[in-house]
Amino acid sequence: MQSGGDGLIQADIPRTAQTGTLRIPLLELEYSIKIGHLDPIDEDSGWQARLINLGYHADPSGDTDQEQLRYAIEEFQCDHQLSVTGALDAETRAKLNELHGT
């Protein structure tokens, strides 16, 4: 399978798949990937991934700019009638969990 001109790869993946391998032969690279995996919501990487999956922009690379992350949290809070603090408080975490789940 190859990517299109836009760099996207589309493939049917079985619902039960939990892992896979992404191979880039031209670069001699191979990556093991987890399918559908998210870190727990109580870890920074977990709640940030949920925020991103729900369409709130935060840098998914793990090197998140704190100001950009605060804006994403504020936008989420505003959209869901929460107190707009820009911080991940218990109410915001609960709403993230309600909307995105585990």
MOPAC internal coordinates of N, CA, C and O (Angstrom, degrees):
PM7 1SCF
backbone

  N    0.0000 0     0.00 0     0.00 0    0    0    0
  C    1.4441 1     0.00 0     0.00 0    1    0    0
  C    1.5256 1   107.52 1     0.00 0    2    1    0
  O    1.2310 1   120.50 1   -38.43 1    3    2    1
  N    1.3144 1   116.64 1   141.57 1    3    2    1
  C    1.4575 1   121.20 1   179.78 1    5    3    2
  C    1.5191 1   109.56 1  -127.39 1    6    5    3
  O    1.2310 1   121.58 1   -23.29 1    7    6    5
  N    1.3225 1   114.57 1   156.71 1    7    6    5
  C    1.4544 1   119.12 1   177.24 1    9    7    6
  C    1.5218 1   109.43 1   -78.41 1   10    9    7
  O    1.2310 1   121.02 1   -23.64 1   11   10    9
  N    1.3283 1   115.65 1   156.36 1   11   10    9
  C    1.4531 1   120.82 1   175.32 1   13   11   10
  C    1.5137 1   110.04 1   -80.84 1   14   13   11
  O    1.2310 1   120.54 1     4.34 1   15   14   13
  N    1.3030 1   116.57 1  -175.66 1   15   14   13
  C    1.4540 1   121.48 1   179.82 1   17   15   14
  C    1.5161 1   113.31 1   -61.72 1   18   17   15
  O    1.2310 1   120.67 1   157.39 1   19   18   17
  N    1.3298 1   116.32 1   -22.61 1   19   18   17
  C    1.4593 1   120.33 1   179.13 1   21   19   18
  C    1.5265 1   112.69 1   -88.08 1   22   21   19
  O    1.2310 1   120.48 1   179.26 1   23   22   21
  N    1.3367 1   116.69 1    -0.74 1   23   22   21
  C    1.4590 1   121.14 1   177.85 1   25   23   22
  C    1.5172 1   114.81 1    86.26 1   26   25   23
  O    1.2310 1   120.16 1   179.39 1   27   26   25
  N    1.3239 1   117.29 1    -0.61 1   27   26   25
  C    1.4582 1   120.08 1  -178.59 1   29   27   26
  C    1.5228 1   111.54 1   -86.25 1   30   29   27
  O    1.2310 1   121.50 1   -34.56 1   31   30   29
  N    1.3158 1   114.73 1   145.44 1   31   30   29
  C    1.4540 1   122.20 1   174.68 1   33   31   30
  C    1.5186 1   106.86 1  -118.17 1   34   33   31
  O    1.2310 1   120.61 1   -51.88 1   35   34   33
  N    1.3117 1   116.43 1   128.12 1   35   34   33
  C    1.4527 1   120.15 1   176.55 1   37   35   34
  C    1.5190 1   108.58 1  -119.37 1   38   37   35
  O    1.2310 1   121.48 1   -47.25 1   39   38   37
  N    1.3252 1   114.77 1   132.75 1   39   38   37
  C    1.4626 1   119.79 1  -179.30 1   41   39   38
  C    1.5159 1   109.13 1  -150.76 1   42   41   39
  O    1.2310 1   120.66 1   -33.13 1   43   42   41
  N    1.3146 1   116.34 1   146.87 1   43   42   41
  C    1.4563 1   120.74 1   172.89 1   45   43   42
  C    1.5255 1   107.68 1   -77.00 1   46   45   43
  O    1.2310 1   121.01 1   -49.08 1   47   46   45
  N    1.3203 1   115.67 1   130.92 1   47   46   45
  C    1.4612 1   121.41 1  -179.64 1   49   47   46
  C    1.5200 1   107.38 1  -123.96 1   50   49   47
  O    1.2310 1   119.81 1   -50.66 1   51   50   49
  N    1.3203 1   117.96 1   129.34 1   51   50   49
  C    1.4702 1   119.96 1   179.22 1   53   51   50
  C    1.5286 1   111.58 1   -58.62 1   54   53   51
  O    1.2310 1   120.37 1   -35.50 1   55   54   53
  N    1.3069 1   116.89 1   144.50 1   55   54   53
  C    1.4713 1   121.83 1  -179.82 1   57   55   54
  C    1.5162 1   112.23 1   -57.20 1   58   57   55
  O    1.2310 1   120.21 1   149.64 1   59   58   57
  N    1.3149 1   117.20 1   -30.36 1   59   58   57
  C    1.4627 1   121.00 1  -175.72 1   61   59   58
  C    1.5282 1   112.83 1   -86.02 1   62   61   59
  O    1.2310 1   120.08 1   175.42 1   63   62   61
  N    1.3262 1   117.45 1    -4.58 1   63   62   61
  C    1.4701 1   120.23 1  -178.38 1   65   63   62
  C    1.5243 1   110.27 1   -64.09 1   66   65   63
  O    1.2310 1   121.01 1   -44.05 1   67   66   65
  N    1.3203 1   115.68 1   135.95 1   67   66   65
  C    1.4567 1   121.04 1   178.18 1   69   67   66
  C    1.5189 1   112.21 1  -121.53 1   70   69   67
  O    1.2310 1   120.39 1   158.73 1   71   70   69
  N    1.3251 1   116.87 1   -21.27 1   71   70   69
  C    1.4564 1   120.96 1   179.00 1   73   71   70
  C    1.5218 1   109.25 1  -140.00 1   74   73   71
  O    1.2310 1   121.48 1   -14.64 1   75   74   73
  N    1.2980 1   114.77 1   165.36 1   75   74   73
  C    1.4579 1   120.02 1   177.12 1   77   75   74
  C    1.5136 1   109.44 1  -163.43 1   78   77   75
  O    1.2310 1   121.00 1    -0.16 1   79   78   77
  N    1.3060 1   115.69 1   179.84 1   79   78   77
  C    1.4614 1   121.31 1   178.32 1   81   79   78
  C    1.5176 1   108.44 1  -131.70 1   82   81   79
  O    1.2310 1   120.83 1   -49.56 1   83   82   81
  N    1.3089 1   116.02 1   130.44 1   83   82   81
  C    1.4521 1   122.38 1   174.94 1   85   83   82
  C    1.5252 1   107.18 1  -105.76 1   86   85   83
  O    1.2310 1   121.12 1   -60.96 1   87   86   85
  N    1.3158 1   115.47 1   119.04 1   87   86   85
  C    1.4631 1   120.45 1  -179.21 1   89   87   86
  C    1.5242 1   109.72 1  -113.17 1   90   89   87
  O    1.2310 1   121.12 1   -45.21 1   91   90   89
  N    1.3202 1   115.46 1   134.79 1   91   90   89
  C    1.4635 1   122.19 1   175.63 1   93   91   90
  C    1.5210 1   106.25 1  -122.37 1   94   93   91
  O    1.2310 1   120.53 1   -92.95 1   95   94   93
  N    1.3386 1   116.59 1    87.05 1   95   94   93
  C    1.4619 1   121.28 1  -172.86 1   97   95   94
  C    1.5243 1   114.37 1   -58.22 1   98   97   95
  O    1.2310 1   119.69 1   139.81 1   99   98   97
  N    1.3160 1   118.19 1   -40.19 1   99   98   97
  C    1.4636 1   120.09 1  -177.59 1  101   99   98
  C    1.5207 1   112.73 1   -61.83 1  102  101   99
  O    1.2310 1   120.91 1   152.33 1  103  102  101
  N    1.3145 1   115.87 1   -27.67 1  103  102  101
  C    1.4679 1   120.44 1   179.29 1  105  103  102
  C    1.5238 1   112.03 1  -103.80 1  106  105  103
  O    1.2310 1   121.25 1  -178.59 1  107  106  105
  N    1.3232 1   115.22 1     1.41 1  107  106  105
  C    1.4672 1   121.74 1  -177.71 1  109  107  106
  C    1.5316 1   110.98 1    54.31 1  110  109  107
  O    1.2310 1   121.11 1  -135.32 1  111  110  109
  N    1.3333 1   115.49 1    44.68 1  111  110  109
  C    1.4610 1   121.21 1   179.19 1  113  111  110
  C    1.5178 1   109.86 1  -114.48 1  114  113  111
  O    1.2310 1   121.43 1   -31.78 1  115  114  113
  N    1.3142 1   114.87 1   148.22 1  115  114  113
  C    1.4529 1   121.75 1   176.89 1  117  115  114
  C    1.5217 1   108.06 1  -146.24 1  118  117  115
  O    1.2310 1   120.92 1   -51.02 1  119  118  117
  N    1.3359 1   115.84 1   128.98 1  119  118  117
  C    1.4512 1   121.39 1  -178.41 1  121  119  118
  C    1.5194 1   110.36 1  -124.25 1  122  121  119
  O    1.2310 1   120.46 1   -45.97 1  123  122  121
  N    1.3133 1   116.72 1   134.03 1  123  122  121
  C    1.4669 1   121.38 1   169.59 1  125  123  122
  C    1.5168 1   106.18 1   -84.18 1  126  125  123
  O    1.2310 1   120.81 1   -46.04 1  127  126  125
  N    1.3293 1   116.06 1   133.96 1  127  126  125
  C    1.4606 1   119.53 1  -179.53 1  129  127  126
  C    1.5192 1   110.20 1  -125.92 1  130  129  127
  O    1.2310 1   121.30 1   -30.04 1  131  130  129
  N    1.3266 1   115.12 1   149.96 1  131  130  129
  C    1.4563 1   122.15 1   173.69 1  133  131  130
  C    1.5196 1   106.26 1  -100.48 1  134  133  131
  O    1.2310 1   120.32 1   -48.28 1  135  134  133
  N    1.3039 1   116.99 1   131.72 1  135  134  133
  C    1.4543 1   122.16 1  -177.96 1  137  135  134
  C    1.5217 1   108.90 1  -100.48 1  138  137  135
  O    1.2310 1   121.50 1   -56.69 1  139  138  137
  N    1.3226 1   114.74 1   123.31 1  139  138  137
  C    1.4551 1   120.03 1   178.99 1  141  139  138
  C    1.5160 1   113.98 1    74.62 1  142  141  139
  O    1.2310 1   119.83 1  -167.46 1  143  142  141
  N    1.3154 1   117.94 1    12.54 1  143  142  141
  C    1.4578 1   121.38 1  -177.18 1  145  143  142
  C    1.5201 1   111.28 1   -88.10 1  146  145  143
  O    1.2310 1   120.73 1   -44.28 1  147  146  145
  N    1.2968 1   116.21 1   135.72 1  147  146  145
  C    1.4493 1   122.88 1   169.97 1  149  147  146
  C    1.5173 1   107.87 1  -132.73 1  150  149  147
  O    1.2310 1   121.14 1   -38.41 1  151  150  149
  N    1.3270 1   115.43 1   141.59 1  151  150  149
  C    1.4517 1   119.03 1   173.23 1  153  151  150
  C    1.5294 1   108.06 1   -64.86 1  154  153  151
  O    1.2310 1   119.84 1   -20.72 1  155  154  153
  N    1.3211 1   117.91 1   159.28 1  155  154  153
  C    1.4690 1   120.68 1   178.77 1  157  155  154
  C    1.5304 1   111.34 1   -56.50 1  158  157  155
  O    1.2310 1   120.69 1   -30.38 1  159  158  157
  N    1.3239 1   116.28 1   149.62 1  159  158  157
  C    1.4613 1   120.82 1  -176.31 1  161  159  158
  C    1.5251 1   112.26 1   -65.80 1  162  161  159
  O    1.2310 1   119.69 1   161.35 1  163  162  161
  N    1.3255 1   118.20 1   -18.65 1  163  162  161
  C    1.4607 1   119.56 1   178.48 1  165  163  162
  C    1.5274 1   113.08 1   -83.20 1  166  165  163
  O    1.2310 1   119.96 1   177.96 1  167  166  165
  N    1.3354 1   117.68 1    -2.04 1  167  166  165
  C    1.4606 1   121.72 1   173.49 1  169  167  166
  C    1.5240 1   108.32 1   -99.24 1  170  169  167
  O    1.2310 1   120.49 1   -34.40 1  171  170  169
  N    1.3378 1   116.66 1   145.60 1  171  170  169
  C    1.4639 1   120.43 1  -179.95 1  173  171  170
  C    1.5200 1   111.59 1   -52.85 1  174  173  171
  O    1.2310 1   120.24 1   134.29 1  175  174  173
  N    1.3210 1   117.16 1   -45.71 1  175  174  173
  C    1.4645 1   120.49 1  -178.70 1  177  175  174
  C    1.5282 1   111.49 1   -63.65 1  178  177  175
  O    1.2310 1   120.01 1   150.16 1  179  178  177
  N    1.3294 1   117.59 1   -29.84 1  179  178  177
  C    1.4593 1   121.89 1  -178.97 1  181  179  178
  C    1.5097 1   112.99 1   -73.11 1  182  181  179
  O    1.2310 1   120.00 1   129.14 1  183  182  181
  N    1.3358 1   117.60 1   -50.86 1  183  182  181
  C    1.4654 1   118.35 1  -179.03 1  185  183  182
  C    1.5212 1   111.13 1   -71.88 1  186  185  183
  O    1.2310 1   119.94 1   148.41 1  187  186  185
  N    1.3332 1   117.73 1   -31.59 1  187  186  185
  C    1.4591 1   119.78 1   177.46 1  189  187  186
  C    1.5271 1   110.59 1   -66.35 1  190  189  187
  O    1.2310 1   119.79 1   139.53 1  191  190  189
  N    1.3301 1   118.00 1   -40.47 1  191  190  189
  C    1.4654 1   121.38 1   177.88 1  193  191  190
  C    1.5213 1   110.88 1   -62.66 1  194  193  191
  O    1.2310 1   120.06 1   140.33 1  195  194  193
  N    1.3217 1   117.49 1   -39.67 1  195  194  193
  C    1.4633 1   120.85 1   178.55 1  197  195  194
  C    1.5277 1   110.70 1   -65.15 1  198  197  195
  O    1.2310 1   120.64 1   138.62 1  199  198  197
  N    1.3182 1   116.39 1   -41.38 1  199  198  197
  C    1.4590 1   121.30 1   177.85 1  201  199  198
  C    1.5334 1   109.94 1   -60.56 1  202  201  199
  O    1.2310 1   120.33 1   135.09 1  203  202  201
  N    1.3187 1   116.98 1   -44.91 1  203  202  201
  C    1.4604 1   121.99 1   178.58 1  205  203  202
  C    1.5244 1   110.73 1   -64.21 1  206  205  203
  O    1.2310 1   120.23 1   134.93 1  207  206  205
  N    1.3303 1   117.17 1   -45.07 1  207  206  205
  C    1.4708 1   120.72 1   179.98 1  209  207  206
  C    1.5209 1   112.46 1   -60.72 1  210  209  207
  O    1.2310 1   120.41 1   151.53 1  211  210  209
  N    1.3231 1   116.83 1   -28.47 1  211  210  209
  C    1.4591 1   120.87 1   178.86 1  213  211  210
  C    1.5324 1   112.08 1   -85.76 1  214  213  211
  O    1.2310 1   120.29 1  -177.74 1  215  214  213
  N    1.3289 1   117.04 1     2.26 1  215  214  213
  C    1.4619 1   121.14 1   173.75 1  217  215  214
  C    1.5111 1   115.57 1    96.54 1  218  217  215
  O    1.2310 1   119.93 1  -166.70 1  219  218  217
  N    1.3066 1   117.74 1    13.30 1  219  218  217
  C    1.4631 1   120.91 1   178.30 1  221  219  218
  C    1.5151 1   108.11 1   -98.94 1  222  221  219
  O    1.2310 1   121.18 1   -60.62 1  223  222  221
  N    1.3025 1   115.35 1   119.38 1  223  222  221
  C    1.4596 1   120.62 1  -171.43 1  225  223  222
  C    1.5201 1   111.88 1   -70.08 1  226  225  223
  O    1.2310 1   121.70 1   -58.36 1  227  226  225
  N    1.2724 1   114.34 1   121.64 1  227  226  225
  C    1.4644 1   123.61 1   170.06 1  229  227  226
  C    1.5121 1   104.43 1  -148.28 1  230  229  227
  O    1.2310 1   120.06 1   -31.08 1  231  230  229
  N    1.2914 1   117.50 1   148.92 1  231  230  229
  C    1.4587 1   121.30 1  -175.05 1  233  231  230
  C    1.5221 1   110.68 1   -67.44 1  234  233  231
  O    1.2310 1   119.58 1   -65.77 1  235  234  233
  N    1.3602 1   118.41 1   114.23 1  235  234  233
  C    1.4582 1   120.46 1  -177.15 1  237  235  234
  C    1.5220 1   114.37 1   -78.28 1  238  237  235
  O    1.2310 1   119.77 1  -178.70 1  239  238  237
  N    1.3229 1   118.05 1     1.30 1  239  238  237
  C    1.4593 1   120.04 1  -175.82 1  241  239  238
  C    1.5161 1   113.12 1   -76.46 1  242  241  239
  O    1.2310 1   120.32 1   167.62 1  243  242  241
  N    1.3138 1   116.99 1   -12.38 1  243  242  241
  C    1.4609 1   119.87 1  -177.29 1  245  243  242
  C    1.5194 1   111.42 1    96.56 1  246  245  243
  O    1.2310 1   120.04 1   167.13 1  247  246  245
  N    1.3390 1   117.53 1   -12.87 1  247  246  245
  C    1.4572 1   122.03 1   178.04 1  249  247  246
  C    1.5253 1   108.79 1  -101.82 1  250  249  247
  O    1.2310 1   120.68 1  -131.05 1  251  250  249
  N    1.3093 1   116.31 1    48.95 1  251  250  249
  C    1.4503 1   122.44 1  -171.52 1  253  251  250
  C    1.5143 1   111.87 1   -63.70 1  254  253  251
  O    1.2310 1   121.17 1   -53.54 1  255  254  253
  N    1.3201 1   115.37 1   126.46 1  255  254  253
  C    1.4507 1   121.52 1   172.46 1  257  255  254
  C    1.5250 1   107.11 1   -68.63 1  258  257  255
  O    1.2310 1   120.18 1   -54.84 1  259  258  257
  N    1.3035 1   117.27 1   125.16 1  259  258  257
  C    1.4682 1   121.39 1  -173.48 1  261  259  258
  C    1.5200 1   112.81 1   -60.85 1  262  261  259
  O    1.2310 1   120.06 1   143.80 1  263  262  261
  N    1.3315 1   117.48 1   -36.20 1  263  262  261
  C    1.4648 1   119.74 1   179.16 1  265  263  262
  C    1.5291 1   110.64 1   -68.05 1  266  265  263
  O    1.2310 1   120.09 1   136.92 1  267  266  265
  N    1.3148 1   117.44 1   -43.08 1  267  266  265
  C    1.4653 1   121.90 1   178.35 1  269  267  266
  C    1.5280 1   110.00 1   -62.15 1  270  269  267
  O    1.2310 1   120.60 1   138.73 1  271  270  269
  N    1.3117 1   116.46 1   -41.27 1  271  270  269
  C    1.4637 1   121.06 1   178.98 1  273  271  270
  C    1.5293 1   110.69 1   -65.28 1  274  273  271
  O    1.2310 1   120.38 1   138.66 1  275  274  273
  N    1.3224 1   116.88 1   -41.34 1  275  274  273
  C    1.4577 1   120.54 1   178.64 1  277  275  274
  C    1.5321 1   110.69 1   -61.35 1  278  277  275
  O    1.2310 1   120.36 1   138.40 1  279  278  277
  N    1.3459 1   116.92 1   -41.60 1  279  278  277
  C    1.4688 1   120.22 1   178.07 1  281  279  278
  C    1.5271 1   111.30 1   -62.98 1  282  281  279
  O    1.2310 1   120.09 1   140.27 1  283  282  281
  N    1.3254 1   117.44 1   -39.73 1  283  282  281
  C    1.4675 1   121.04 1   178.69 1  285  283  282
  C    1.5263 1   110.53 1   -63.33 1  286  285  283
  O    1.2310 1   120.54 1   137.78 1  287  286  285
  N    1.3171 1   116.58 1   -42.22 1  287  286  285
  C    1.4633 1   120.91 1   178.25 1  289  287  286
  C    1.5240 1   110.18 1   -65.12 1  290  289  287
  O    1.2310 1   120.39 1   135.87 1  291  290  289
  N    1.3296 1   116.85 1   -44.13 1  291  290  289
  C    1.4637 1   120.39 1   179.08 1  293  291  290
  C    1.5342 1   111.25 1   -60.26 1  294  293  291
  O    1.2310 1   120.47 1   136.93 1  295  294  293
  N    1.3180 1   116.71 1   -43.07 1  295  294  293
  C    1.4667 1   120.20 1   179.48 1  297  295  294
  C    1.5331 1   110.53 1   -62.87 1  298  297  295
  O    1.2310 1   120.61 1   136.35 1  299  298  297
  N    1.3340 1   116.44 1   -43.65 1  299  298  297
  C    1.4622 1   120.67 1   177.28 1  301  299  298
  C    1.5262 1   110.09 1   -60.00 1  302  301  299
  O    1.2310 1   120.65 1   133.03 1  303  302  301
  N    1.3245 1   116.36 1   -46.97 1  303  302  301
  C    1.4618 1   120.35 1  -179.03 1  305  303  302
  C    1.5233 1   111.25 1   -61.88 1  306  305  303
  O    1.2310 1   120.38 1   136.93 1  307  306  305
  N    1.3086 1   116.87 1   -43.07 1  307  306  305
  C    1.4631 1   121.18 1   179.89 1  309  307  306
  C    1.5330 1   110.72 1   -63.49 1  310  309  307
  O    1.2310 1   120.53 1   134.76 1  311  310  309
  N    1.3365 1   116.58 1   -45.24 1  311  310  309
  C    1.4620 1   121.29 1  -178.95 1  313  311  310
  C    1.5250 1   113.19 1   -63.29 1  314  313  311
  O    1.2310 1   120.31 1   156.60 1  315  314  313
  N    1.3364 1   117.02 1   -23.40 1  315  314  313
  C    1.4642 1   120.54 1  -175.61 1  317  315  314
  C    1.5226 1   112.66 1  -116.24 1  318  317  315
  O    1.2310 1   121.35 1  -155.62 1  319  318  317
  N    1.3365 1   115.02 1    24.38 1  319  318  317
  C    1.4650 1   122.59 1   175.30 1  321  319  318
  C    1.5313 1   113.20 1    52.10 1  322  321  319
  O    1.2310 1   121.12 1  -137.72 1  323  322  321
  N    1.3262 1   115.47 1    42.28 1  323  322  321
  C    1.4605 1   120.91 1   175.63 1  325  323  322
  C    1.5306 1   108.27 1  -102.27 1  326  325  323
  O    1.2310 1   120.16 1   -15.43 1  327  326  325
  N    1.3063 1   117.29 1   164.57 1  327  326  325
  C    1.4596 1   120.26 1   174.07 1  329  327  326
  C    1.5223 1   107.92 1   -62.63 1  330  329  327
  O    1.2310 1   120.57 1   -53.59 1  331  330  329
  N    1.3244 1   116.52 1   126.41 1  331  330  329
  C    1.4639 1   121.02 1  -176.61 1  333  331  330
  C    1.5271 1   108.73 1   -86.53 1  334  333  331
  O    1.2310 1   121.86 1   -78.10 1  335  334  333
  N    1.3370 1   114.04 1   101.90 1  335  334  333
  C    1.4612 1   121.25 1  -178.26 1  337  335  334
  C    1.5230 1   112.18 1  -117.33 1  338  337  335
  O    1.2310 1   120.42 1   158.88 1  339  338  337
  N    1.3318 1   116.79 1   -21.12 1  339  338  337
  C    1.4585 1   120.42 1  -175.86 1  341  339  338
  C    1.5128 1   112.89 1    77.07 1  342  341  339
  O    1.2310 1   120.79 1  -174.19 1  343  342  341
  N    1.3248 1   116.10 1     5.81 1  343  342  341
  C    1.4644 1   121.06 1   179.61 1  345  343  342
  C    1.5272 1   108.92 1  -119.74 1  346  345  343
  O    1.2310 1   120.93 1   -30.60 1  347  346  345
  N    1.3076 1   115.82 1   149.40 1  347  346  345
  C    1.4578 1   119.93 1   178.46 1  349  347  346
  C    1.5273 1   108.88 1   -81.28 1  350  349  347
  O    1.2310 1   120.96 1   -89.01 1  351  350  349
  N    1.3229 1   115.78 1    90.99 1  351  350  349
  C    1.4572 1   120.54 1   177.89 1  353  351  350
  C    1.5317 1   109.01 1   -92.64 1  354  353  351
  O    1.2310 1   120.53 1    -2.16 1  355  354  353
  N    1.3052 1   116.59 1   177.84 1  355  354  353
  C    1.4715 1   121.04 1  -176.19 1  357  355  354
  C    1.5269 1   111.53 1   -60.87 1  358  357  355
  O    1.2310 1   120.15 1   140.69 1  359  358  357
  N    1.3340 1   117.31 1   -39.31 1  359  358  357
  C    1.4639 1   121.40 1  -179.60 1  361  359  358
  C    1.5340 1   111.17 1   -65.09 1  362  361  359
  O    1.2310 1   120.68 1   138.54 1  363  362  361
  N    1.3190 1   116.31 1   -41.46 1  363  362  361
  C    1.4658 1   121.12 1   179.47 1  365  363  362
  C    1.5216 1   110.73 1   -68.30 1  366  365  363
  O    1.2310 1   120.47 1   137.42 1  367  366  365
  N    1.3194 1   116.71 1   -42.58 1  367  366  365
  C    1.4683 1   121.07 1   178.12 1  369  367  366
  C    1.5349 1   110.35 1   -61.50 1  370  369  367
  O    1.2310 1   120.42 1   138.49 1  371  370  369
  N    1.3290 1   116.80 1   -41.51 1  371  370  369
  C    1.4668 1   120.82 1   179.90 1  373  371  370
  C    1.5275 1   110.73 1   -64.32 1  374  373  371
  O    1.2310 1   119.96 1   139.66 1  375  374  373
  N    1.3298 1   117.68 1   -40.34 1  375  374  373
  C    1.4613 1   121.34 1   179.61 1  377  375  374
  C    1.5275 1   110.17 1   -68.05 1  378  377  375
  O    1.2310 1   120.02 1   139.64 1  379  378  377
  N    1.3209 1   117.56 1   -40.36 1  379  378  377
  C    1.4724 1   121.34 1   175.24 1  381  379  378
  C    1.5247 1   110.48 1   -58.18 1  382  381  379
  O    1.2310 1   121.09 1   134.81 1  383  382  381
  N    1.3111 1   115.52 1   -45.19 1  383  382  381
  C    1.4622 1   120.88 1  -179.56 1  385  383  382
  C    1.5372 1   110.97 1   -65.79 1  386  385  383
  O    1.2310 1   120.80 1   140.80 1  387  386  385
  N    1.3442 1   116.08 1   -39.20 1  387  386  385
  C    1.4631 1   120.27 1   179.22 1  389  387  386
  C    1.5323 1   111.10 1   -64.24 1  390  389  387
  O    1.2310 1   120.58 1   135.34 1  391  390  389
  N    1.3316 1   116.50 1   -44.66 1  391  390  389
  C    1.4587 1   120.88 1  -175.26 1  393  391  390
  C    1.5244 1   113.36 1   -78.44 1  394  393  391
  O    1.2310 1   120.78 1   144.53 1  395  394  393
  N    1.3177 1   116.12 1   -35.47 1  395  394  393
  C    1.4697 1   119.48 1  -175.49 1  397  395  394
  C    1.5075 1   111.69 1  -104.36 1  398  397  395
  O    1.2310 1   120.26 1   142.50 1  399  398  397
  N    1.3058 1   117.12 1   -37.50 1  399  398  397
  C    1.4586 1   120.45 1  -177.63 1  401  399  398
  C    1.5179 1   112.08 1    79.15 1  402  401  399
  O    1.2310 1   121.82 1    13.57 1  403  402  401
  N    1.3035 1   114.13 1  -166.43 1  403  402  401
  C    1.4600 1   120.37 1  -174.75 1  405  403  402
  C    1.4965 1   113.10 1   -78.29 1  406  405  403
  O    1.2310 1   120.10 1   180.00 1  407  406  405

